[in-house]
Amino acid sequence: MPPRHVQVPAPPGQPAAQPAPALRRRPRQPRAQATSDALQQAFVQL
């Protein structure tokens, strides 16, 4: 049990590092546009 509590603070740091590279790869497309594109694709599939 104690080891799990020690790992709890670690996970929050890892996810924060992932969004950083994602933004670097697609700096032109903010999250708002990404969601809009996903919605457009969903409508096209329908």
Buried (B, 14 or more C-beta within 10 A) or exposed (E): EEEEEEEEEEEEEEEEEEEEEEEEEEEEEEEEEEEEEEEEEEEEEE
